[in-house]
Amino acid sequence: MSEILVLVEHVEGQVKKVTLELLTLARTLGTPSAVWAGPGYSAEAQAKLAEHGAEKVYVADSADISDYVVAPKAELLAQLVSEKSPAAVLVAATAEAKEIAGRLAIKIDSGVLTDAVGVGDGLVADQSIFGGGVNVHSRVTKGTPIIAVRPNATPVEAAAGAGTEERVSVTVSDAARAARVVERVKEEKGARPELTEAAIVVSGGRGVGSAENFAVIERLADSLGAAVGASRAATDAGWYPHQFQVGQTGKTVSPQLYIAAGISGAIQHRAGMQTAKTIVAVNKDPEAPIFELADFGVVGDLHQVVPQLTDEISKRK
């Protein structure tokens, strides 16, 4: 089978869940090979990648790759594409990886697809476009397909691969050194999962009513081990930080379960969450657009419904 390159997302040497999803997807398309870029590689990381199907692990752990902004990773992938002639390159649909994908496409003169929620036979990608208003099937017609896949689009399934390590040296060009990372500030990580990678997301909107009332949303999220999201109306009102905004101008999520409480379902918000596997909506307005998307809907006051739901979940633990 043809080789599929998968760019590894990692933090402090820990392989992120989205990489395991990409390896699972790559196994359906060809033979997965993981590409590790930057410091932090370890035997533990190699074992994790092999456990989820990586037949090879290309390791370029030079500090040069992480000392400069994104460009060196694009050069590394371009070098591997030239040497290995893979059938495709898969990356996560994160802000950084999508920029890498764009730079790589220019370097190897290939087409690129972003925000895919699935990839099937013939490397045909499923995409949600035009603010979520249209679902399309897309295929790259020139060069080596580069596809950025949304986190949570593929369930993780372990399947042992050889995990054969191959060291790769890459010379970072002067152009790639134009933007240097001069400082890193570690964000304090809370107990909740990261929004774009969470399997469950609970979001609150205008119907929450105030910043203090977001505690109701947080309690439900914590009972489910979920991330907390918010609509643009809620973040613009200052009720919740902007980094948790879900929508076209916020973050795009594709969890297994998305609970929208007090969110009307404007197109801006729907564009950021409508690819969720199961959508549950709670809203007082039976005509709210969110019910058009919802798999399950509750017409009612979230301040009555959500606490009852939280209590019931807690009882069943």
C-alpha positions, 0 to 999 in steps of 0.5 A: 500500500502507498505511504501516507505521511502524518505530521505528529502534533506533540506538546512537551514530548506527549503525542496529542490525541489528534495524531492518533486519529490521523494515524487511524484514518491513514490506515484506511488510505495506505501505510501510515508513517509518522513525521516527528518535527522538533525536540521531545522525541522519546521511546515512549512517543515512538511506542505510542505512534507504533501502537496506533499503526505507524509503520515508520517514524521519521524523526527530525528533532533538531531545535532549529525546527522549533526555534523558527515559526512553522516554515522549517516544518514545511521544509521538512515535509517537502523534503520527505515528499520529494524523497519518499513519494507518499500518496498523501500528507495528513495534518491536523486542522489546527491554525499552525498545521493549516499554515504548514499545509499551505506552505507545503503546497506551494513548495511541492506544487500540490493541491491542499484541502483544509477542514476535512471531516473525513477522507475516503477512497481515492483520497476524496475528502468530506468538507463543510464549506461556506460557513457550514451551509454546504457539504462537499466532496473534494479531491486534489487533482495536482501533485501530492494531496495535502489534507488537514483533518479536523480533530475528533473527525475519526475515532481512535483505534489502536492497531500495532505498526512496526514503528521503525525509526528513521532519522531525518536531517533537514537544513533550514533555509535562510528564508525559513529563519526569517521569523524566530520564536523568542519566547514561550509562555506556558498557559496554565492548563485546567482540568478540562480538555482542550476545546478543539480536541474534546470528545464532549463540548458543552456551550452556553449562549445568550440564554445563559444571561450573565457571566455568573450563570456560566457556572451552570454550564461549567458544572454540566461540563465537569460532570461529563468530563467535557470542554466548555464553549460559548457563542459569539454573543456570550463572549462579546458580552464579556460573559466568557473568555474569547478563546472559548468561542465556537463559531466561524470567527472562533474555534471549530469543533467536531466532538462526539457530543455537543450540547448547546444551551441557550444558543439560538443557532445563528449560521456563525455558530453553526459553522463551528460545530455542525459536524459534531456527531450528536447535537443536543439543544436546550432553548426556550424558543421552539423556533430556534434554528439550532433545533434544525441541526439537533439530534435531540432537543429540549424546549425549556429554560436552561436554568431548569433543564441543565441543573437537572441534567447535571444532577442525573448524570452525577447520580449515574456515575 
